[in-house]
Amino acid sequence: MRIGIDAMGGDSAPATEVQGALAAKDLLSADDRVVLVGDEPALRALLDAHAGWQEYIEVRHAGQIIGMDESPVEALRTKPDSSMAVLFEMHHAGEVDACISAGNTGACVAAAQMRMRRLPGVHRPGITILMPTGHGPVAISDVGANVSPRPQHLHQYGVMSSVYLSVVRGVENPRVGLMSIGEEDVKGNLLVKQTRDLMRRDPSVNFIGNVEGRDLFNGSCDVVVCDGFVGNVVIKLMEGIAEGVLTSILNEVAAVMPPGKGDVIKHAGRALLAKYDYNEYGGAPLLGVNGTCIICHGSSDHRGIKNAVGVVLESRKHHVNERIIELLSQGQKALHG
């Protein structure tokens, strides 16, 4: 398998992408290769500090970079030699089997839709991220690909996220909840109400009804479906809360405990904080595209890039796309006879 990485996309590119590619060596089989796409002289300068990288890493030159603040479609149009555009063009040409980027999310989604296209039956791809909780990971979809979805889009996000959580994480018959402002059927806007109707009519989805924000952490559901605007706010809010609250607790412990007595609590706090580190999950799959596309956090470190490679390998191993096509087909037959 050939895994392409946008080496110029992240906040600390290309050093982080190079370090992540090097660290991914122990995840790869003898036939796997990582292809770094970006400024070739800069990439080779970083790689040459490490022996043996040529055995499993290739470099493809791209002379332009798409910034985080650029308009996605316009940037792809005016920068055809950008690392992101070249990467997805390589996928279109069959030169790589999967794409990883920590760059401009909107541009990544647009490039994937233009070059990978959609899976049969998929209306709009969605980004699914795993949120760690005390009851196990909860999949949230969408978290930024589609901020103005239609009911059928949200319905399909529930189906696709169920597949991903089931086959990759081993969660049997995932419970799917629809994010709303109350559990009652009368609660929610028109989008929520129409989506709820679709999900209830689809026997391929283990739909449990409306859920609220607090239900993310009480073990009542395994998948939460929402529009990309809400989902993006949710995950960034939780990142901030996890870091802020746990850091405050550690500081309070340090202030009241005698020297050396709070080490166990500090260790436990740091371990808990690590569970909410997005680098541990590698990246979020863009489900629904005809390929494998992993979108990483812009500030990912080398662990995030390495673990994104792991997500790619797991997705292909468990045939996620094939299962999505199969389950969507079953649902369509049930909805339309």
Phi, psi and omega in degrees: 000140179248117185252115181270138179235127172289101188279356184244010190273324188283171181297330182247025180291151358266002184302315182296317180295321178295313180297322178294319178296319178295319182290338182283357184306319184287353177267343189270148171271177184298333183266357183272146177224149172251132180246114178270125182249120181167204181293103188300313179301318180294320180293316180294325178298320178287319182291324185294349175283356182234133182281143171080008184294334182296343182292334184217002179236135173241160180236133176237126185284139171216127190266359181237161180228136174267121181282161181295334185263007182273152176293123187307301184293319180296319180296319179294325181289318186270349181233068181292342179260017176287156182301322180290314180297317180295319180301311183286333173293323176297321177295318179300325181274359179081016182273340172225157183258346181205157182232137177233134178211140172251020183271201181307113186298316180299318179293322179296316178297316180296316180296320179296318180291325181285321187259327178269332187068186182256155172294152177306128178091349181274130179276312180213129177293155179222150179269126180246126180240148178264124179258119180290137175220171178292348180253012183108172183291142174245128179274130178243128180212129009260156180239026174151351182281329188220098184273349179229066185280165171257166181305319181294332177292311181296321177302315181290330176297323177296318179295309185293320179293325176298317178299312183299313182293326182288308188277329182269321183256355175073022178276117184282127177047064185304138178276126185253125177244151180253120183296127179212188181259013178178156182284335185292149181298332182284348182276149177108161179277183183299321179301313181297316183295319180289323177294319179301321180296317179297316183294323180293332181274353184257107182290348180282351180248130177275074187276129182252359178103197180292146171228160178250170182305323181292339181288349176300333189240004182256007175080011184278343181211162180250335180229134175240127181254134179201171176285162186296333178291309179297315182299320180293320177296318182299310186291325180286327175296316182291325175301314181293319180295314182302312182290315184293313182293313182293323177295320178296319179298315180298321179295320179294320178298316181297329183283329186256341183271145174298154180307129177086346184274341183260013185297320181296316180295319178298318180297316179296320179297317179293323178296320178294319178298323180297330180294335181261012179277117182299339178296332181292334181265352174082303182174173182253128178288140171271095185280139178110349177270154183276067182168193178239116181231122180245125181255119182262159175297141182301329180261023178303144172262189186296333177293322179297318179292316178301312182291335174295322175299319177297321178297319177301311183297320179292320180298317179289322180300321184263008175054051183303313183297320179297321179291325177297313179301316182297314183288324177296321178297317179297318180295320180296322179295322180290323183285325187244002177075000000 
